[in-house]
Amino acid sequence: MQCPYCKEEILDGAVKCKHCGSMIGDVRRTGTACRSDFGAVFGNGVEIWKNNLADLVLLTLVFMLVVWIPIANVGFIAGYVRSVIKVSRREGTAQVGDLFNAWDCFPNLFLYILINVIIGFVLNAVPFFGSIASIAVGFVVFPGAFLIIDKGANITDAYKWCFETIQADFANWLLAYLVGNVIFFAGAVALFIGIIFTAPLGQLIFTQQYERVKPGTPTDSLSGDSGHIR
């Protein structure tokens, strides 16, 4: 079998990759969906966060300073996520310059975010149940942003993959979404400056879950028709 993180060959049933050190967890394949222990996702995220803390804190600090710029902040978000993905894959360190190097996916990501914001706004106009529906939609569509940022997917493919991967691995996506957001906001609630420490950890948890199931990996939750996504 292949390590879902570094793609090196490892022994079948291995719980830790001998090449990159990632915890694989108890992985079992059901149909095209691969189930894994969320503890492995969380543990890998924490390990990478600790090993790259200084670089990630600096990246997040600068990100927090520029993310308030309207419209352009979509590009900075893409750069931030792409930098964390790079670190997660052990392809390099987080660098401030990464924030400004992801404009290639800007059009698709901007439109994707805009559509989802409009959907959320419309749903929130409905008393009570609209707010619940808006939260649910936010959870379902957030994986698609990773696919756009990482693989340059178009909006149609992003939505299609969102529904498929959430359906195939609902529990782990839900845990990643909840735990990642709780960690992210903990830094803002306790002391706002703390967000520069908690935000990258929350993002790494999202990223580790994405790495498990992204198209083109052994844990691919899509069928063979995903080949058109680069």
Order of alpha helices (4+ residues) and beta strands (2+ residues): beta-beta-alpha-alpha-alpha-alpha-alpha-alpha-alpha-alpha
